Amino acid sequence: MWGKVKFSILMTLILPLLGFSQGNDTLYIEYCYKLLYQNWPTLKNDSLYSQSSLYKSKNISSAYLPQIGFNAQATYQNDVTSVTLPFPGIKIDSPSKDQYKATLDVNQLIFDAGLTNSRKKLESSNSLIDKQQIVIDINSKKEQLNNLFFNIMLLQETENLQFTLQSKLKEKLSVLQSGVTNGIITESELFALQAELLKTDQLIIEIQTSRNGLLSSLSKFIGQEIPKNIKLGYESKQFAFTENILRPEIELFNLNKSRINASENISKKSLLPKLYGFGQAGYGRPGLNMLNNDFQTFYIVGAKLSWTPWDWNQSSRDRKVMEIQKEIISNQQEAFVKAINIQTENEITTINKMEELLKKDAEIINLREKITIASSSKLANGTIRSSDYIDDVTAENQAKIEMKKHQIQILFAKFNYLVIKGLI
């Protein structure tokens, strides 16, 4: 339905970059998408739309059921027909001025040239459109879910790096305490490290608080409680870029065109002949014999052909309007596809940029680690102050945070690409 898929593999993500565990303690973003579809409130409307469409279809089908009506009337008129014959001894009584009638009328549609069936198809199209709107509504939440998920992932990795920094500082503090005991280092150097440890504790608290807040928001998105100690990850697989677009909006454009086609069929069939059967049974005065003033029963049965061969081109103009509407939908679809392509180009640009930055990140971290090793040795020998070591070790940690940030930004951009294209 979407045409031939032409894949152009630009890159393959050889991951996990961040070394996530594969156990039950990991929440995968693919599973979040599934939970989003299962638990989003508007999904409840799907069954409601089905019920509503079923009732509407039954109402349309009832056109082929007998239409039964009961009518009763009593009248008085100031004059009635009288007949005078020029023959002696022959007299015809005039009808009574007060007349009464009660009838049971039955009308049965026999043939409507497929009009009822066309109306049912139109209702089916309307129902499919309503349901597709649900899919579009839920799908539109995926980019927000991506934003939440990968921000949590970044905080998760930043927290791990802060714990690593904390361990390094504690280890160095232990070494410095020995140096103070031996008189190599002054006690004030210990205070600087202790202060930095407290600052690291503060950062960890801030990160954990922010992470818990975002996890709470993610829980509301997917409709499921998420443990605070959960790890975030994704299914390790090949990522490919494609020209294909599988967004649910494309299907909506097609469904809207189908609805217009169904309306065109109704417009055409409304001019075709329709055949009805009818019957009437009644009791009244007078009956069918107007010259009989007694109350009597009566009945009538028959068939009726209804045909409107000419409506002054109204149906023709309606169909021209519908053709214009289909052209409008095609233009909207073209604009939508163009907007999608622009969005995906932005994501590709981001990915390419982050890939280049990652190469520099690796070089920066390599140099920062060497600087930290040298600073550590100098601090142990008392040739530099602890503040200098702190600057170097935090600079190394920040470089690692930047690398993780760029790695996650690549993931964020790739999953955004998949969501924008409708591939996930």
N, C-alpha and C positions, 0 to 999 in steps of 0.2 A: 504493500500500500504506500510505502514511503519511497519507493524507488530503489534502485540498486545502490548498495552502500559502497562507497569508495574510501577505503582506509588509507591514510598516509601516516605511518608511524613516525612521529617526530622524536619520541624519547620513550624509554622504558624506565619505570621507577623500580630500582632494585632496592627493596626495603624489607623489613622495617628499618628505617633510618634511626629510629629512636629506641629500638630494642624492646618493644612491648611484649609482655607475657601473653601466652595463648590460652591461659586457663579461664576458669569461670569468674575470676576477679577482674576481667577486662570487659568493658562496654564498647562494642564496635559501632561505628557510625552507621554502617549498613543496617544494623539491627534497630538503631534509632529511627531510621527512615520507615522501617516496617511498623514500629510502634506508633509512629506519627500517623500513618494511614489507618491503623487499627483503632486509635483512641481519640482522634480529633473530633470534636463535638458535631461538626456538620455531617460526618459520616452517617449519623442517625437519620438524616434526611433521605438517604438512599431508599430505605424500606418505605418511608412515608411517600416518596415520589412514586414508588411501585404501586402502593395501595391506591393513591390518587388516580394514577393512570388506569388501573384496573376498573375503578368505578366509572371513570369517564368513557372507557371503551365499552363497558356494559350499557351505559346510557346511549351511546351511538348505535350499538347493535340493536337496541330496543326499537329502532325505526322499523325493523322487520316483524315486530310483534304487533298483534291486533291492537288498534287504538279504540278504546271503548268509552263512550260518553252517554250520560243520561240527561235528558232534557224534558222539561215540563212547562206548559204555559196555559194561561187562561186569558181569553180576550172578550171584549164586547165591542161591537162595531155598530155604527148608526144605520148602516144600510147593508143589504145583502142582495145577491142576484135573484131575480124573480123571472119566471118564465110563464107567459100566458099563451095558451094554444087556442086557435080559432075553431075548436071542436067542442060541441056541447057535451057536458058530462065528464070531460077529461080535465083534471087539475093536477098540477105539479106543485107540491109544497115547497116553499122557499126555505133555505137553511136557516137555522136559528142564529139570532144576532149574538148570543153568548156561545162561545166555542171553547172546547177544552182538548188538550192534547198532551200525552206523555209518550216519549219515545226512547228507545235504546238504540244508539247508533254505533256501528262497528265499521272501522276503516282498516284495510289491510294493504300494505305495500307489497306489490308482487315483483316489480322490476324497477330499479332506479339507475341502471347503466353503470353500476359499480361506484356510485356516489358514496354510499355508506362505507364501503371498504376503503375508499380514498380518505375519508374522514378518520377512520381508525389508524391508517398509516400516518396521517398528520399528527394524531395524538401520540403515537409511538415515537415519532421524531421529537415532539416536545418533551416527552419523558426522558429520552436519551440525552437531550440537551441539558435538562435539569440535572441529571446524574453526572454529566461531564463537567458541569460547573462545580460540582463537589470535588472532583478529582483536581481541577485547576486550583480551587481554593486551598486544598491541602498541599498540593505541589508548591504553591507560592510560599509556603512556610519553610521550605527546605533551606533556602539561603539564610534565613534567620537561624535555623538550626545549625547550619555550618558555622556561622559566626560564633554562636555560643560554644559549640563543641570544640573548635580549634583554639578559642581563647582559653577555655579550661585546660586544653592540652598544653598550651604555652605556659600557663601558670603551673601546671603539673611538672613540666620540665625545669622551669625556673626554680621551683621549690626543691627539686632534687639537687640542682647545682648549688643552691644555698646551703643545703645540708652538707654537701661535699666541702664547701668553703668553711663551714662551721667546724667540721672535723679537722681540717688543716690548721685552723686557728687554734683549736684546742691542743692539737699535737705540738704546735709551735710554742704555745703557752707553757706546756709541760717542760719543753727543752729550755725555755728561757728561765723558768724557775730554778733549774739546776745552775744556769749561768749566774743568776743573782746570788745564789748560795756560795758560789765560788768567787764572787766579786768581779766577774767579767762584765756583767750587765747591771745597770742601775734598775731599781725597783720601778721607776717611772715607766720604763719600757713595758713592764708587765701591765701597768694600768692602761696603756694605750691599746694593747691587745685585748684586755678584758672589756674595754669600752667598745671595741670593734665587734667582739662576740655578742655583746648586748644589742648592738645595732643590727647584727645579723639575725638575732632572735626576733627583733621587731619586724624585720622584713619578712621573715617566715610567717609570723602571725598575720601580717597584712595579706600575704599571698594566700594563706589558708582561708582567711575570712572572705576574700574576693572569690576564691575558687568555690567555696561552699555556697556563696550567693548565686554564682552562675550555675552550679549544679542543681540548685533549687529551681531556677528558671528552666533548665533543661528537663527536669522532672515533670514540670507542668506541660512542657511541649509534648513529651512522649507519653504522658499519662501513667507514669510508673515511678515509684520511689527509687532513688539512686543512692546507694551507700556512699558515705563520705570518703571511704578509703578506696573507692573504685578507681581503676586505671582506664584510660581511654586509648582506643586503638582503632584499627581498620583492617579489613581483610587484605592481606598482601597479594596483589595481583597486578597484571600488566595494565598500564594506562595508555590509551591510544586516542589520537585526535582524528576526527572524522568530519566529513561534509554533511553527514546525515543529521536531521533534526527530528526528534521523537517527542516533542513537547505535546501535552494534552490539548493545548490551544489549537494545534493543527487539526486534530480530530474534531474540535468544536467548529472550526470553519467549515469542515466537510459536512458536519451534521446540520449546520445552518443552511447550507446549500440544499441538502436533502429535504429539509423542511419546506424550502421554497418550491422544490419540485413537487412535493406532495400538495402544496397549495395550488400550484398550477393545474394539477390533475383535477382538483375539486372545481376549479374555475371552468375547466373544459366540460366536465361531466354535468355541471349544473344546468347546461343548456340542452342536454339530451332528453329524449322522451322518458316519462315515468308512468308506469301502469299501476293502478290501484283497483282493488276490489272493495265493495262497500255493501252494507246491508242496514236496514232500519226496520225495527219492529215497534209497533205502538198501539195505543188504546186512546180513543177520544171521540169527540163529536164535533163535526162530522168526521168520518173516516175518509178513505180514498173515494168513496161514493158520496159526492157532495149533495146529492139529492136525498140522502138517507139521514134523518135527524136523530137517529138512535145512536147510543154509544156502541162502538164496534172496534174490534181489533183489526190490525192491518200490518202488512210488511212490504218492503221493497228490497230487492237485491239487484246488483249491477256491477259494472266495471267502468273505470274512467281512465282515459289517457290524457296526460298533462305534458305539454311540450311548449317551450319558449324558444322558437327558432331564431328570434332576433331580439337583441337587447341593446340596440343602438351602439354596438361595439364596446360596451362597458367591459365585458369579459376580456376582449382583446386588449384593451388598454390596461386592465389589471395585470395581464400576463407580461406586457411590456414593462410595467413597473417592477414586476418580479425579476425580469431579466436584468434590469438596472441594479436591483438589490443584490443579485448574484455577482455582478461585476464589482459592486462596492465591497462585498465580502472578499473577493479575489484581491482587490487592492489592499484591503486591510491585512490579508494574509501575507502579501508581498512585503508590506511595511514591517510586519511582525518578524518575518524571517530576516529582514535586513537588520533590525534592532538586535536580534539574537546573534547574528554574525559580528556585529560591532562589539557586543558584550564579550563574546568568546575571544575576539582579537585582543581585548584588554587583558583577559586572563592569560593568554599565551604570552603577551608582552611581560606580564608580571613574572611568569614562570621563567622565561629566558633571563630576565634581570636577576632574579634570585639565584639561578644556577651560576651566574657569573660571580655574584657576591659570595656564594658558598666557597668557590675556589680561593678567594682572598681570605675568607674566614679561616680556612685551614692553615694558610701561611701565617696569619696573625696569631692564631692560637699556638702554633709551633714556636714562634718567637717569644710570645708571652710566657710560655712554660719555661723556656731557657732563662728568661729574665728572673722569673720567680725562683728557680733553683739557685741562681747566683745570689739573689737577695737573701734567700734563706741561709745560705752558707755565711754570707757577710754578717747577718744579724747574729748568728750563733757565735761568730768571732768578735762581735762587738764593734765592727767597723762601720755599720750604718744604724740608724735609729729604727725602731719598730714601725714608726709611721711610714718610713720608706718601704719597708717590707709589705705593710698593709696596702699601700698604694699599688704595689706590683701584683700582689696576690688577688686583690679585687679587680684590677685591670684584666688579669687572666680570666677570672670568673665572668666578668662582663663580656669578654670576647667569646666565651663559650655560650653565654646566654644569647648573644647576637647570632651565633651560628644556629642554635636551636630555633630561634625566632625565624630565621630565613628558611630553615628546613620546613617548619610548620606553615610558613606563608606559601611555600610551594605546594604543600598538601592542600591548604585552604583553596588556592587558586585552581588546582586540578579538580577537586571535588565541586567547586563552583562551576567549572567548565562542564562537568558531567551533568550537574543539575540544570544549568542553562540550556544545554543541548537536549535535556530530557532522557539522558542515557542511564540514569540511576534514580 
